[in-house]
Amino acid sequence: MKTKTRKLVIGLVLAAIPASVFATETGTMSCNGGIVSIGDSVGEVISKCGQPASTTQREQKKVAESKKNYERTITSITIDDWIFNFGPDKFQYQLLLENGRVARIESLSYGY
């Protein structure tokens, strides 16, 4: 297969893959009001970036096992999933918050 044809085929295949496949964990997110980092509180995120475009919330059980005395502790944590959309010229970001603190930040595709 010629080089130009190969590049065209690869480009078409990549264009057909959903943008969420290309999500990248970044650790920080830049907003007009400042930079959001892992560990920031809900209040800090809202003061720096405003309200998210979409939110979901769920409860999740977390199991911790002690190797020393073989005890198991089960706790319930609140997981918030926020999407920030900064428009078509900027990337969207997804924040995962655990008990009101940023636990993960991912860069998504361009906004709308």
C-alpha positions as CSV (number, residue, x, y, z in Angstrom):
1,M,0.0,0.0,0.0
2,K,1.4,3.4,-0.9
3,T,2.3,5.9,1.9
4,K,-0.5,8.4,1.0
5,T,-3.1,5.7,0.9
6,R,-1.9,4.2,4.2
7,K,-2.1,7.6,5.9
8,L,-5.6,8.2,4.5
9,V,-6.8,4.9,5.8
10,I,-5.3,5.5,9.2
11,G,-6.9,9.0,9.3
12,L,-10.3,7.6,8.5
13,V,-10.1,4.9,11.1
14,L,-9.0,7.4,13.8
15,A,-11.8,9.8,12.8
16,A,-14.4,7.0,13.3
17,I,-13.3,6.3,16.9
18,P,-15.4,8.1,19.6
19,A,-13.6,11.1,21.1
20,S,-14.0,9.7,24.7
21,V,-11.5,7.0,23.8
22,F,-8.9,9.7,23.6
23,A,-9.5,11.0,27.1
24,T,-6.2,11.8,28.9
25,E,-5.7,12.1,32.6
26,T,-4.1,15.5,33.2
27,G,-4.0,16.2,36.9
28,T,-4.8,19.9,36.4
29,M,-7.4,22.0,34.6
30,S,-7.1,25.7,33.7
31,C,-10.1,28.0,34.1
32,N,-10.6,31.7,33.9
33,G,-10.4,31.9,37.7
34,G,-7.3,29.8,38.2
35,I,-5.9,26.3,38.0
36,V,-7.8,23.3,39.5
37,S,-5.7,20.5,40.9
38,I,-6.3,17.1,42.4
39,G,-7.3,17.6,46.1
40,D,-9.2,20.8,45.5
41,S,-12.6,21.1,47.1
42,V,-15.9,21.5,45.4
43,G,-16.0,25.2,46.5
44,E,-12.6,25.9,45.0
45,V,-13.5,24.3,41.7
46,I,-16.8,26.3,41.4
47,S,-15.0,29.6,42.4
48,K,-12.3,29.0,39.7
49,C,-14.4,27.5,36.9
50,G,-18.1,28.2,37.6
51,Q,-20.8,25.6,37.3
52,P,-20.2,22.4,35.3
53,A,-22.1,21.7,32.1
54,S,-23.3,18.3,33.5
55,T,-23.2,16.4,36.7
56,T,-24.0,12.9,38.0
57,Q,-23.6,11.6,41.5
58,R,-23.5,8.1,43.0
59,E,-22.7,6.3,46.2
60,Q,-19.9,3.7,46.1
61,K,-18.7,1.2,48.7
62,K,-15.0,1.2,49.5
63,V,-13.4,-1.8,51.2
64,A,-10.2,-1.4,53.3
65,E,-8.4,-4.5,54.7
66,S,-6.0,-4.4,57.5
67,K,-3.1,-6.8,57.0
68,K,-2.1,-6.6,60.6
69,N,-5.3,-7.8,62.3
70,Y,-7.2,-9.1,59.2
71,E,-10.1,-6.7,59.7
72,R,-12.2,-5.4,56.9
73,T,-13.7,-1.9,56.9
74,I,-16.5,-1.0,54.5
75,T,-17.2,2.7,54.0
76,S,-19.6,4.6,51.6
77,I,-18.2,7.4,49.6
78,T,-20.0,9.9,47.3
79,I,-18.7,10.1,43.7
80,D,-19.5,13.2,41.6
81,D,-18.8,13.2,37.9
82,W,-18.6,16.7,36.5
83,I,-18.1,17.8,32.8
84,F,-16.9,21.3,32.0
85,N,-17.5,22.6,28.5
86,F,-15.5,25.7,27.7
87,G,-16.7,26.1,24.1
88,P,-15.7,24.8,20.6
89,D,-12.1,26.2,20.7
90,K,-11.2,24.6,24.0
91,F,-11.1,21.1,25.4
92,Q,-13.8,19.8,27.7
93,Y,-12.7,18.4,31.1
94,Q,-14.2,15.6,33.2
95,L,-13.6,15.8,37.0
96,L,-14.2,12.9,39.3
97,L,-14.7,14.0,42.9
98,E,-14.7,11.7,45.9
99,N,-16.4,13.1,49.0
100,G,-16.2,16.7,47.8
101,R,-12.5,16.6,46.6
102,V,-11.1,16.3,43.1
103,A,-9.7,12.8,42.7
104,R,-9.2,12.7,38.9
105,I,-9.1,15.2,36.0
106,E,-9.3,14.1,32.4
107,S,-9.1,16.2,29.2
108,L,-11.7,15.2,26.6
109,S,-12.5,16.3,23.1
110,Y,-13.2,19.9,22.0
111,G,-16.4,21.4,23.4
112,Y,-19.5,22.6,21.6
